[in-house]
Amino acid sequence: MTDLHKAIGDISSIRRQVARSTEFRGYGPMTLAATGVTAISAAVAQGAWVPDAAIHVTHFLAIWTATAIVSAALIGTEMFARTRRIHSGLADEMIRMAVEQFLPSAGAGALLTLVILRYVPAAGWMLPGMWQIIYSLGVFSSCRFLPRLMIVPGAWYLLTGLVCVSLGGNRALSPWTMGIAFGLGQFLVAAVLLFHASEANDEC
């Protein structure tokens, strides 16, 4: 029985190693582009419903939290289906690896939001920039198993986050600081995935 357990453990270890050395293809370009449209739509909604986000920070937070949840649901649903179709036997390991890459940044972003709102609400204007910077770290963390050009969207989110923080005060809560950053950023991610897919097809 011990030998059986050891063999099972060895197989699991081999599968993890193979998964780590395999490029993850579970993200679909069209779904990523759809999340960009979602971000732009959220910016339009904020402009219409929350014209002064500095006074109504909770409304601002509600719009963008809902946008993040919808986007994550879209990406997650396609990721599970696409990974099981493309990576078949390695699907579970590949999904786990993808989630592990983004989970720390997502958790840090959520905790930072709670701390700022609870203890330093006057610094709420910093949230859009901090979200973008933290998201860029998640993208950079995932670059090792995604197309190398994915570093470009990561740099975009880092740059927009720093610019957003540099705006200071209420200007950082403008709907387009989030709409432009995440709308164009997700289009850029989709473009990288689409370009890489077409390049891979040309090589076949």
Backbone as a chain_set.jsonl record, in Angstrom:
{"seq": "MTDLHKAIGDISSIRRQVARSTEFRGYGPMTLAATGVTAISAAVAQGAWVPDAAIHVTHFLAIWTATAIVSAALIGTEMFARTRRIHSGLADEMIRMAVEQFLPSAGAGALLTLVILRYVPAAGWMLPGMWQIIYSLGVFSSCRFLPRLMIVPGAWYLLTGLVCVSLGGNRALSPWTMGIAFGLGQFLVAAVLLFHASEANDEC", "coords": {"N": [[0.825, -1.206, 0.0], [2.003, 1.182, 0.718], [3.84, 1.556, -1.359], [2.05, 1.974, -3.431], [0.835, 4.398, -2.678], [3.094, 6.007, -2.817], [3.661, 5.853, -5.538], [1.385, 7.076, -6.595], [1.744, 9.597, -5.52], [4.106, 10.331, -6.831], [3.209, 10.439, -9.477], [1.386, 12.544, -9.305], [3.15, 14.593, -8.681], [4.686, 14.675, -11.025], [2.724, 15.462, -12.854], [2.177, 18.036, -11.91], [4.639, 19.27, -12.413], [4.742, 19.111, -15.202], [2.532, 20.693, -15.81], [3.452, 23.169, -14.896], [5.36, 23.743, -16.76], [4.004, 24.088, -19.065], [2.389, 26.123, -21.443], [-0.307, 28.149, -20.513], [-3.518, 28.025, -21.821], [-6.067, 28.762, -21.267], [-7.415, 31.179, -21.19], [-9.684, 33.074, -23.024], [-9.594, 35.18, -25.89], [-11.906, 36.663, -26.782], [-13.591, 36.715, -24.572], [-12.003, 38.109, -22.743], [-11.911, 40.56, -24.065], [-14.596, 41.188, -23.827], [-14.763, 41.729, -21.11], [-13.375, 44.093, -21.094], [-15.199, 45.749, -22.411], [-17.172, 45.656, -20.482], [-15.909, 47.083, -18.403], [-15.713, 49.648, -19.546], [-18.428, 50.191, -19.839], [-19.139, 50.274, -17.165], [-17.784, 52.578, -16.409], [-19.23, 54.499, -17.841], [-21.686, 54.174, -16.564], [-20.98, 54.981, -13.961], [-20.399, 57.668, -14.441], [-22.947, 58.59, -15.036], [-24.581, 57.889, -12.821], [-23.123, 58.307, -10.474], [-21.95, 61.068, -10.182], [-20.337, 62.564, -8.465], [-18.032, 61.014, -7.091], [-16.364, 61.246, -4.911], [-17.904, 62.058, -2.781], [-19.746, 60.021, -2.641], [-18.461, 57.45, -2.048], [-19.019, 54.811, -1.408], [-20.943, 54.104, -3.301], [-19.456, 54.331, -5.623], [-17.637, 52.296, -5.088], [-19.394, 50.121, -5.077], [-20.239, 49.952, -7.77], [-17.826, 49.301, -9.098], [-17.014, 47.026, -7.773], [-19.074, 45.259, -8.432], [-18.602, 45.19, -11.167], [-16.092, 43.946, -11.22], [-16.772, 41.439, -10.166], [-18.576, 40.446, -12.104], [-16.861, 40.37, -14.33], [-14.894, 38.568, -13.42], [-16.478, 36.299, -13.165], [-17.205, 35.818, -15.845], [-14.659, 35.349, -17.02], [-13.783, 33.203, -15.426], [-15.733, 31.202, -15.897], [-15.406, 30.663, -18.664], [-12.73, 29.931, -18.58], [-12.655, 27.506, -17.133], [-14.156, 25.794, -18.833], [-12.753, 26.008, -21.269], [-10.145, 25.235, -20.544], [-10.498, 22.559, -19.816], [-11.142, 21.555, -22.273], [-8.891, 22.108, -23.898], [-6.545, 21.502, -22.425], [-7.147, 19.099, -21.346], [-6.249, 16.247, -19.766], [-4.567, 17.551, -17.973], [-6.045, 19.529, -16.925], [-7.086, 20.187, -14.287], [-4.724, 20.732, -12.821], [-3.7, 22.866, -14.325], [-5.7, 24.825, -14.08], [-5.633, 25.215, -11.311], [-3.058, 26.249, -11.051], [-3.289, 28.642, -12.517], [-5.171, 30.046, -10.971], [-3.773, 30.252, -8.566], [-1.767, 32.023, -9.264], [-3.054, 34.491, -9.546], [-4.541, 34.816, -7.226], [-3.178, 35.826, -4.82], [-2.753, 38.607, -5.444], [-5.377, 39.463, -5.891], [-6.511, 38.977, -3.38], [-4.92, 40.705, -1.82], [-5.679, 43.167, -2.899], [-8.398, 43.268, -2.146], [-8.206, 43.257, 0.668], [-6.697, 45.579, 1.097], [-8.507, 47.495, 0.198], [-10.572, 47.234, 2.128], [-9.177, 47.994, 4.467], [-8.41, 50.663, 3.908], [-10.931, 51.908, 3.564], [-12.015, 51.462, 6.069], [-10.212, 52.519, 8.005], [-8.804, 54.761, 6.978], [-10.594, 56.554, 5.402], [-10.434, 58.976, 4.045], [-8.413, 58.649, 2.303], [-9.483, 57.311, 0.216], [-9.481, 58.043, -2.455], [-7.202, 56.986, -3.5], [-7.671, 54.381, -4.197], [-8.448, 53.529, -6.958], [-5.964, 53.782, -8.396], [-4.3, 52.112, -6.837], [-5.594, 49.658, -7.15], [-5.132, 49.181, -9.86], [-2.324, 48.986, -9.935], [-1.922, 46.751, -8.272], [-3.292, 44.844, -9.763], [-1.632, 44.781, -11.973], [0.552, 43.471, -10.887], [-0.492, 40.919, -10.566], [-0.794, 40.229, -13.254], [1.903, 40.304, -14.12], [2.878, 38.252, -12.522], [1.654, 36.09, -13.69], [2.875, 35.923, -16.116], [4.836, 34.018, -16.625], [3.69, 31.663, -17.515], [2.187, 32.388, -19.628], [1.795, 33.961, -22.921], [4.8, 35.689, -23.88], [4.517, 38.365, -24.565], [2.611, 39.275, -22.84], [3.626, 40.805, -20.902], [3.393, 43.393, -21.707], [0.609, 44.318, -21.354], [0.764, 44.117, -18.546], [2.654, 46.102, -17.932], [1.214, 48.28, -18.857], [-0.966, 48.416, -17.008], [0.485, 48.95, -14.675], [1.605, 51.443, -15.306], [-0.728, 53.044, -15.747], [-1.824, 52.891, -13.202], [0.103, 54.221, -11.624], [-0.027, 56.758, -12.792], [-2.64, 57.394, -12.136], [-2.515, 57.536, -9.321], [-0.813, 59.7, -9.163], [-2.458, 61.771, -9.933], [-3.923, 62.544, -7.729], [-6.191, 63.312, -5.034], [-9.698, 64.029, -5.678], [-9.794, 63.826, -8.456], [-8.729, 61.412, -9.15], [-10.782, 59.678, -8.825], [-12.372, 59.876, -10.995], [-14.61, 58.537, -13.462], [-13.282, 57.652, -15.738], [-10.687, 57.094, -15.089], [-10.695, 54.523, -14.261], [-12.197, 53.325, -16.288], [-10.743, 53.762, -18.708], [-8.26, 52.612, -18.021], [-8.85, 49.842, -17.311], [-10.598, 49.136, -19.368], [-9.186, 49.575, -21.888], [-6.954, 48.142, -21.143], [-7.825, 45.456, -20.84], [-8.616, 44.986, -23.467], [-6.116, 45.069, -24.599], [-4.898, 42.818, -23.44], [-6.536, 40.856, -24.613], [-5.843, 41.261, -27.294], [-3.157, 40.474, -27.303], [-3.427, 37.726, -26.689], [-4.932, 36.906, -28.902], [-3.206, 37.504, -31.05], [-1.094, 35.814, -30.39], [-2.347, 33.335, -30.642], [-2.945, 33.268, -33.402], [-0.377, 33.354, -34.391], [0.626, 30.938, -33.452], [-0.963, 29.191, -34.937], [-0.028, 29.734, -37.49], [2.447, 28.59, -37.366], [1.89, 25.943, -37.358]], "CA": [[0.0, 0.0, 0.0], [2.916, 2.311, 0.764], [4.359, 1.726, -2.714], [0.96, 2.533, -4.23], [0.73, 5.806, -2.308], [4.279, 6.684, -3.346], [3.488, 5.941, -6.992], [0.358, 8.095, -6.839], [2.38, 10.876, -5.215], [5.053, 10.626, -7.912], [2.425, 10.819, -10.657], [0.861, 13.89, -9.053], [4.274, 15.522, -8.777], [5.026, 14.798, -12.448], [1.662, 16.247, -13.501], [2.381, 19.429, -11.524], [5.81, 19.765, -13.128], [4.354, 19.285, -16.607], [1.631, 21.846, -15.853], [4.246, 24.387, -14.719], [6.175, 23.996, -17.957], [3.095, 24.171, -20.211], [1.734, 27.43, -21.581], [-1.728, 28.101, -20.195], [-4.34, 28.538, -22.932], [-7.442, 28.767, -20.779], [-8.048, 32.492, -21.324], [-10.158, 33.321, -24.385], [-9.505, 36.597, -26.275], [-13.199, 37.335, -26.88], [-14.093, 36.943, -23.215], [-11.207, 39.202, -22.175], [-12.394, 41.79, -24.699], [-15.911, 41.47, -23.244], [-14.557, 42.373, -19.803], [-13.014, 45.474, -21.388], [-16.475, 46.431, -22.675], [-17.827, 45.766, -19.171], [-15.261, 48.175, -17.671], [-16.121, 50.916, -20.168], [-19.845, 50.367, -19.486], [-19.168, 50.678, -15.752], [-17.363, 53.98, -16.36], [-20.383, 55.281, -18.301], [-22.68, 54.109, -15.484], [-20.522, 55.837, -12.869], [-20.569, 59.061, -14.848], [-24.375, 58.939, -15.018], [-25.225, 57.659, -11.528], [-22.311, 58.787, -9.344], [-21.137, 62.155, -10.738], [-19.35, 63.001, -7.47], [-17.648, 59.787, -6.385], [-15.688, 61.57, -3.651], [-18.936, 62.137, -1.743], [-20.443, 58.735, -2.599], [-17.423, 56.444, -2.28], [-19.607, 53.466, -1.337], [-21.586, 53.855, -4.598], [-18.335, 54.091, -6.536], [-17.127, 50.961, -4.775], [-20.406, 49.131, -5.469], [-20.193, 49.806, -9.234], [-16.614, 48.625, -9.557], [-17.008, 45.671, -7.208], [-19.969, 44.485, -9.288], [-17.903, 45.005, -12.447], [-15.044, 42.94, -11.002], [-17.412, 40.13, -9.979], [-19.079, 40.016, -13.415], [-15.696, 40.045, -15.171], [-14.286, 37.337, -12.903], [-17.388, 35.196, -13.493], [-17.061, 35.553, -17.281], [-13.35, 34.747, -17.262], [-13.724, 31.911, -14.752], [-16.59, 30.226, -16.58], [-14.758, 30.218, -19.902], [-11.46, 29.3, -18.259], [-12.903, 26.103, -16.763], [-14.576, 25.043, -20.022], [-11.688, 26.022, -22.272], [-9.008, 24.462, -20.05], [-10.836, 21.127, -19.894], [-11.139, 21.168, -23.68], [-7.557, 22.224, -24.508], [-5.497, 20.844, -21.635], [-7.718, 17.778, -21.007], [-5.79, 15.537, -18.577], [-3.866, 18.455, -17.053], [-6.951, 20.655, -16.682], [-7.156, 20.575, -12.874], [-3.452, 21.344, -12.439], [-3.561, 24.142, -15.012], [-6.632, 25.764, -13.451], [-5.104, 25.523, -9.983], [-1.894, 27.101, -11.231], [-3.761, 29.962, -12.941], [-5.807, 30.691, -9.821], [-2.733, 30.548, -7.582], [-0.998, 33.182, -9.705], [-3.806, 35.734, -9.364], [-5.205, 34.894, -5.924], [-2.538, 36.749, -3.865], [-3.003, 40.01, -5.78], [-6.804, 39.724, -5.665], [-6.705, 39.054, -1.928], [-4.282, 41.931, -1.332], [-6.522, 44.281, -3.313], [-9.607, 43.28, -1.313], [-7.837, 43.644, 2.032], [-6.301, 46.991, 1.064], [-9.749, 48.27, 0.093], [-11.233, 47.211, 3.441], [-8.387, 48.762, 5.435], [-8.501, 52.092, 3.59], [-12.283, 52.389, 3.847], [-12.311, 51.363, 7.505], [-9.328, 53.296, 8.865], [-8.398, 56.049, 6.374], [-11.523, 56.807, 4.286], [-10.017, 60.164, 3.299], [-7.469, 58.201, 1.266], [-10.224, 56.478, -0.736], [-9.143, 58.428, -3.834], [-6.054, 56.204, -3.955], [-8.069, 53.01, -4.549], [-8.318, 53.16, -8.378], [-4.562, 53.592, -8.749], [-3.768, 50.943, -6.144], [-6.171, 48.471, -7.8], [-4.439, 48.959, -11.132], [-0.964, 48.533, -9.632], [-2.021, 45.375, -7.763], [-3.667, 43.997, -10.9], [-0.43, 44.609, -12.8], [1.381, 42.451, -10.244], [-1.088, 39.636, -10.918], [-0.46, 39.961, -14.66], [3.328, 39.975, -14.166], [3.054, 36.946, -11.895], [1.152, 35.067, -14.61], [3.608, 35.969, -17.394], [5.73, 32.876, -16.841], [3.011, 30.57, -18.221], [1.376, 33.006, -20.675], [2.672, 34.519, -23.959], [5.761, 36.658, -23.351], [4.018, 39.725, -24.797], [1.685, 39.66, -21.776], [4.304, 41.807, -20.076], [2.945, 44.721, -22.175], [-0.539, 44.718, -20.54], [1.2, 44.309, -17.166], [3.28, 47.427, -17.867], [0.119, 49.254, -19.029], [-1.676, 48.581, -15.738], [1.39, 49.603, -13.73], [1.708, 52.846, -15.695], [-1.992, 53.755, -15.481], [-1.979, 52.981, -11.754], [0.978, 55.282, -11.133], [-0.595, 58.03, -13.256], [-3.856, 57.627, -11.352], [-2.094, 57.993, -7.993], [-0.21, 61.029, -9.307], [-3.513, 62.776, -10.098], [-4.239, 63.011, -6.385], [-7.517, 63.8, -4.696], [-10.93, 63.565, -6.309], [-9.619, 63.549, -9.889], [-8.409, 59.987, -9.296], [-12.039, 58.928, -8.782], [-13.099, 60.066, -12.262], [-14.967, 57.234, -14.025], [-12.402, 57.215, -16.824], [-9.421, 56.555, -14.58], [-10.906, 53.074, -14.246], [-12.709, 52.889, -17.587], [-9.651, 53.709, -19.685], [-7.244, 51.658, -17.578], [-9.282, 48.448, -17.425], [-11.192, 48.902, -20.685], [-8.117, 49.387, -22.863], [-6.058, 47.095, -20.656], [-8.372, 44.142, -21.184], [-8.51, 44.874, -24.927], [-4.712, 44.781, -24.881], [-4.716, 41.399, -23.092], [-7.209, 40.08, -25.655], [-5.056, 41.375, -28.522], [-1.962, 39.626, -27.137], [-3.85, 36.326, -26.803], [-5.358, 36.667, -30.284], [-1.99, 37.513, -31.86], [-0.33, 34.598, -30.086], [-3.084, 32.196, -31.198], [-2.76, 33.282, -34.851], [1.03, 33.034, -34.625], [0.776, 29.496, -33.23], [-1.609, 28.52, -36.064], [0.842, 29.883, -38.657], [3.586, 27.689, -37.218], [1.442, 24.554, -37.516]], "C": [[0.862, 1.259, 0.0], [3.478, 2.618, -0.615], [3.311, 2.356, -3.63], [0.812, 4.021, -3.959], [1.899, 6.603, -2.874], [4.16, 6.875, -4.858], [2.478, 7.022, -7.355], [0.934, 9.486, -6.596], [3.348, 11.297, -6.304], [4.328, 11.089, -9.171], [1.884, 12.239, -10.506], [1.957, 14.938, -9.193], [4.671, 15.75, -10.237], [4.003, 15.663, -13.169], [1.812, 17.721, -13.169], [3.553, 20.048, -12.274], [5.485, 20.024, -14.599], [3.464, 20.522, -16.755], [2.412, 23.153, -15.75], [5.054, 24.734, -15.961], [5.326, 24.123, -19.23], [2.44, 25.549, -20.269], [0.236, 27.286, -21.363], [-2.538, 28.756, -21.305], [-5.821, 28.607, -22.538], [-8.156, 30.102, -20.877], [-8.429, 32.729, -22.784], [-10.123, 34.796, -24.725], [-10.852, 37.323, -26.273], [-13.788, 37.635, -25.495], [-13.328, 38.074, -22.535], [-11.628, 40.533, -22.766], [-13.753, 42.192, -24.124], [-15.775, 42.131, -21.878], [-14.087, 43.816, -19.98], [-14.252, 46.315, -21.662], [-17.224, 46.648, -21.36], [-17.246, 46.934, -18.37], [-15.663, 49.536, -18.233], [-17.58, 51.222, -19.838], [-19.976, 50.83, -18.031], [-18.756, 52.14, -15.598], [-18.504, 54.901, -16.796], [-21.448, 55.33, -17.201], [-22.275, 54.995, -14.311], [-20.721, 57.303, -13.209], [-22.018, 59.516, -14.765], [-24.967, 58.898, -13.614], [-24.449, 58.215, -10.336], [-21.393, 59.906, -9.85], [-20.065, 62.662, -9.773], [-18.968, 61.801, -6.605], [-16.971, 60.069, -5.06], [-16.673, 61.634, -2.492], [-19.611, 60.782, -1.556], [-19.464, 57.591, -2.905], [-18.012, 55.037, -2.263], [-20.317, 53.111, -2.649], [-20.542, 53.562, -5.676], [-17.813, 52.661, -6.354], [-18.102, 49.874, -5.232], [-20.36, 48.881, -6.975], [-18.987, 48.976, -9.653], [-16.44, 47.243, -8.949], [-17.891, 44.76, -8.049], [-19.314, 44.197, -10.629], [-16.837, 43.924, -12.327], [-15.64, 41.549, -10.874], [-17.923, 39.583, -11.311], [-17.925, 39.58, -14.307], [-15.049, 38.734, -14.732], [-15.148, 36.122, -13.235], [-17.275, 34.816, -14.966], [-15.753, 34.815, -17.575], [-13.278, 33.353, -16.66], [-14.533, 30.838, -15.453], [-15.936, 29.717, -17.854], [-13.453, 29.479, -19.607], [-11.647, 27.822, -17.92], [-13.254, 25.275, -17.997], [-13.445, 24.921, -21.022], [-10.502, 25.159, -21.833], [-9.29, 22.972, -20.139], [-10.841, 20.648, -21.34], [-9.727, 21.127, -24.255], [-6.498, 21.422, -23.754], [-5.921, 19.458, -21.131], [-7.179, 17.199, -19.699], [-5.101, 16.406, -17.549], [-4.764, 19.61, -16.595], [-6.932, 21.118, -15.23], [-5.883, 21.278, -12.428], [-3.285, 22.717, -13.061], [-4.471, 25.208, -14.403], [-6.112, 26.185, -12.086], [-3.921, 26.484, -10.088], [-2.317, 28.528, -11.607], [-4.37, 30.737, -11.775], [-4.759, 31.107, -8.795], [-1.921, 31.78, -7.964], [-1.725, 34.492, -9.392], [-4.388, 35.91, -7.953], [-4.519, 35.848, -4.947], [-2.826, 38.212, -4.173], [-4.468, 40.377, -5.554], [-7.097, 39.867, -4.172], [-6.118, 40.323, -1.347], [-5.13, 43.152, -1.682], [-7.778, 44.405, -2.451], [-9.295, 43.757, 0.102], [-7.432, 45.11, 2.104], [-7.528, 47.891, 1.0], [-10.455, 48.358, 1.439], [-10.505, 48.078, 4.455], [-8.512, 50.262, 5.178], [-9.884, 52.645, 3.946], [-12.594, 52.411, 5.337], [-11.5, 52.346, 8.334], [-8.89, 54.642, 8.287], [-9.291, 56.376, 5.175], [-11.151, 58.036, 3.454], [-9.042, 59.812, 2.18], [-8.153, 57.322, 0.224], [-9.92, 56.8, -2.186], [-7.976, 57.616, -4.394], [-6.444, 54.819, -4.481], [-7.944, 52.682, -6.045], [-6.872, 52.89, -8.796], [-3.968, 52.351, -8.104], [-4.315, 49.657, -6.758], [-5.419, 48.146, -9.091], [-3.023, 48.441, -10.91], [-0.978, 47.085, -9.158], [-2.391, 44.414, -8.885], [-2.464, 43.746, -11.808], [0.48, 43.544, -12.201], [0.841, 41.057, -10.528], [-0.772, 39.238, -12.351], [1.004, 39.559, -14.783], [3.592, 38.589, -13.596], [2.645, 35.821, -12.835], [1.963, 34.971, -15.899], [4.425, 34.715, -17.661], [5.03, 31.71, -17.536], [2.007, 31.099, -19.252], [2.322, 33.526, -21.766], [3.559, 35.633, -23.404], [5.303, 38.103, -23.513], [3.036, 40.193, -23.709], [2.322, 40.658, -20.815], [3.854, 43.22, -20.461], [1.681, 45.168, -21.429], [-0.164, 44.944, -19.07], [1.811, 45.689, -16.977], [2.226, 48.531, -18.009], [-0.596, 49.491, -17.707], [-0.803, 49.259, -14.686], [1.471, 51.094, -14.02], [0.432, 53.607, -15.374], [-2.229, 53.897, -13.971], [-1.143, 54.104, -11.168], [0.465, 56.653, -11.549], [-1.82, 58.395, -12.422], [-3.515, 58.144, -9.947], [-1.533, 59.409, -8.078], [-1.255, 62.133, -9.467], [-3.891, 63.387, -8.751], [-5.68, 63.464, -6.219], [-8.645, 63.233, -5.53], [-10.795, 63.245, -7.79], [-9.346, 62.066, -10.136], [-9.665, 59.12, -9.295], [-12.902, 59.163, -10.028], [-13.426, 58.698, -12.856], [-13.968, 56.728, -15.055], [-11.021, 56.814, -16.354], [-9.497, 55.033, -14.497], [-11.32, 52.577, -15.625], [-11.612, 52.76, -18.63], [-8.635, 52.644, -19.308], [-7.677, 50.22, -17.829], [-9.932, 48.149, -18.772], [-10.119, 48.623, -21.731], [-7.162, 48.276, -22.447], [-6.542, 45.701, -21.015], [-8.4, 43.921, -22.697], [-7.08, 44.507, -25.327], [-4.385, 43.318, -24.562], [-5.321, 40.517, -24.181], [-6.407, 40.1, -26.952], [-3.806, 40.501, -28.46], [-2.329, 38.16, -27.314], [-4.238, 35.983, -28.241], [-4.156, 36.597, -31.221], [-1.199, 36.225, -31.645], [-1.007, 33.366, -30.685], [-2.883, 32.12, -32.712], [-1.331, 32.918, -35.21], [1.268, 31.54, -34.469], [0.163, 28.71, -34.386], [-0.739, 28.592, -37.315], [2.02, 28.921, -38.622], [3.213, 26.236, -37.462], [1.482, 24.121, -38.992]], "O": [[0.518, 2.265, -0.621], [3.585, 3.781, -1.006], [3.638, 3.167, -4.496], [0.679, 4.817, -4.889], [1.728, 7.725, -3.349], [4.515, 7.927, -5.39], [2.682, 7.787, -8.298], [0.665, 10.427, -7.343], [3.413, 12.473, -6.665], [4.774, 12.015, -9.849], [1.916, 13.033, -11.446], [1.74, 16.018, -9.742], [4.957, 16.878, -10.639], [4.364, 16.499, -13.997], [1.604, 18.575, -14.032], [3.485, 21.195, -12.717], [5.903, 21.033, -15.168], [3.617, 21.298, -17.698], [2.087, 24.129, -16.425], [5.39, 25.898, -16.181], [5.86, 24.248, -20.332], [1.99, 26.072, -19.249], [-0.41, 26.417, -21.949], [-2.278, 29.898, -21.685], [-6.705, 28.52, -23.39], [-9.368, 30.17, -20.674], [-7.591, 32.598, -23.676], [-10.581, 35.609, -23.922], [-10.941, 38.464, -25.818], [-14.404, 38.68, -25.283], [-13.919, 38.899, -21.837], [-11.699, 41.533, -22.052], [-14.035, 43.378, -23.951], [-16.577, 42.994, -21.523], [-14.356, 44.667, -19.132], [-14.35, 47.454, -21.206], [-17.835, 47.696, -21.151], [-17.986, 47.686, -17.736], [-15.923, 50.47, -17.475], [-17.933, 52.374, -19.586], [-20.817, 51.67, -17.71], [-19.305, 52.859, -14.763], [-18.722, 55.954, -16.196], [-22.036, 56.378, -16.937], [-23.116, 55.682, -13.73], [-21.158, 58.09, -12.369], [-22.295, 60.677, -14.463], [-25.761, 59.765, -13.249], [-25.039, 58.555, -9.311], [-20.181, 59.71, -9.938], [-19.011, 63.133, -10.202], [-19.518, 61.605, -5.522], [-16.995, 59.223, -4.166], [-16.327, 61.306, -1.357], [-20.005, 60.431, -0.444], [-19.622, 56.866, -3.887], [-17.565, 54.166, -3.01], [-20.301, 51.953, -3.066], [-20.715, 52.68, -6.517], [-17.582, 51.93, -7.317], [-17.679, 48.825, -5.719], [-20.432, 47.733, -7.415], [-19.109, 48.059, -10.465], [-15.791, 46.381, -9.542], [-17.515, 43.626, -8.348], [-19.449, 43.099, -11.169], [-16.69, 43.086, -13.217], [-15.089, 40.585, -11.404], [-17.732, 38.406, -11.618], [-18.001, 38.541, -14.963], [-14.7, 37.895, -15.563], [-14.629, 35.05, -13.547], [-17.252, 33.632, -15.303], [-15.735, 33.804, -18.276], [-12.777, 32.424, -17.294], [-14.082, 29.701, -15.591], [-15.904, 28.513, -18.111], [-13.108, 28.519, -20.296], [-10.874, 26.98, -18.377], [-12.716, 24.185, -18.189], [-13.208, 23.842, -21.565], [-9.922, 24.438, -22.644], [-8.404, 22.199, -20.503], [-10.578, 19.476, -21.61], [-9.395, 20.217, -25.015], [-5.662, 20.751, -24.361], [-5.111, 18.736, -20.549], [-7.609, 17.618, -18.625], [-5.05, 16.048, -16.372], [-4.297, 20.552, -15.956], [-6.779, 22.31, -14.964], [-5.94, 22.297, -11.74], [-2.787, 23.637, -12.413], [-4.061, 26.356, -14.231], [-6.142, 27.366, -11.74], [-3.805, 27.422, -9.3], [-1.774, 29.5, -11.083], [-4.118, 31.93, -11.609], [-4.847, 32.191, -8.22], [-1.439, 32.502, -7.091], [-1.095, 35.482, -9.019], [-4.69, 37.03, -7.541], [-5.212, 36.625, -4.291], [-3.115, 38.986, -3.26], [-4.769, 41.472, -5.081], [-7.835, 40.76, -3.755], [-6.728, 40.956, -0.485], [-5.284, 44.062, -0.868], [-8.175, 45.507, -2.074], [-10.032, 44.565, 0.668], [-7.78, 45.808, 3.057], [-7.583, 48.925, 1.666], [-10.887, 49.437, 1.846], [-11.134, 48.813, 5.216], [-8.697, 51.042, 6.112], [-9.999, 53.711, 4.551], [-13.34, 53.267, 5.813], [-12.029, 52.947, 9.269], [-8.63, 55.575, 9.046], [-8.8, 56.466, 4.049], [-11.517, 58.123, 2.282], [-8.867, 60.576, 1.231], [-7.479, 56.659, -0.565], [-10.077, 55.946, -3.059], [-7.778, 57.558, -5.607], [-5.64, 54.157, -5.137], [-7.381, 51.64, -6.379], [-6.587, 51.897, -9.465], [-3.216, 51.617, -8.744], [-3.588, 48.671, -6.876], [-5.112, 46.988, -9.373], [-2.573, 47.547, -11.628], [-0.149, 46.281, -9.585], [-1.869, 43.301, -8.953], [-2.292, 42.651, -12.342], [1.115, 42.791, -12.94], [1.612, 40.115, -10.711], [-0.514, 38.07, -12.639], [1.325, 38.588, -15.468], [4.422, 37.842, -14.114], [3.213, 34.73, -12.79], [1.768, 34.046, -16.688], [4.68, 34.384, -18.819], [5.704, 30.846, -18.096], [1.108, 30.382, -19.692], [3.536, 33.533, -21.562], [3.126, 36.422, -22.564], [5.652, 38.965, -22.707], [2.674, 41.368, -23.663], [1.631, 41.282, -20.009], [3.923, 44.138, -19.644], [1.655, 46.284, -20.911], [-0.698, 45.844, -18.422], [1.53, 46.37, -15.991], [2.323, 49.579, -17.37], [-0.813, 50.639, -17.319], [-1.299, 50.058, -13.891], [1.415, 51.916, -13.104], [0.487, 54.691, -14.794], [-2.77, 54.905, -13.518], [-1.616, 54.856, -10.315], [0.512, 57.602, -10.767], [-2.011, 59.553, -12.051], [-4.15, 59.074, -9.449], [-1.747, 60.222, -7.18], [-0.979, 63.297, -9.173], [-4.145, 64.587, -8.647], [-6.305, 63.942, -7.166], [-8.568, 62.109, -6.025], [-11.59, 62.476, -8.33], [-9.684, 61.53, -11.191], [-9.624, 57.964, -9.715], [-14.038, 58.694, -10.094], [-12.607, 57.784, -12.768], [-13.817, 55.519, -15.233], [-10.249, 56.25, -17.129], [-8.489, 54.342, -14.645], [-10.852, 51.534, -16.08], [-11.551, 51.767, -19.354], [-8.195, 51.866, -20.154], [-6.961, 49.459, -18.482], [-9.829, 47.027, -19.269], [-10.129, 47.577, -22.38], [-6.626, 47.558, -23.291], [-5.754, 44.858, -21.447], [-8.228, 42.793, -23.16], [-6.86, 43.739, -26.263], [-3.68, 42.658, -25.324], [-4.7, 39.55, -24.621], [-6.3, 39.08, -27.634], [-3.44, 39.862, -29.447], [-1.627, 37.426, -28.009], [-3.915, 34.904, -28.738], [-4.094, 35.726, -32.089], [-0.699, 35.624, -32.596], [-0.334, 32.46, -31.176], [-2.675, 31.034, -33.253], [-1.092, 32.251, -36.217], [2.011, 30.937, -35.244], [0.701, 27.675, -34.78], [-0.702, 27.652, -38.109], [2.531, 28.489, -39.656], [4.073, 25.397, -37.733], [1.139, 22.983, -39.312]]}, "num_chains": 1, "name": "protein.A"}
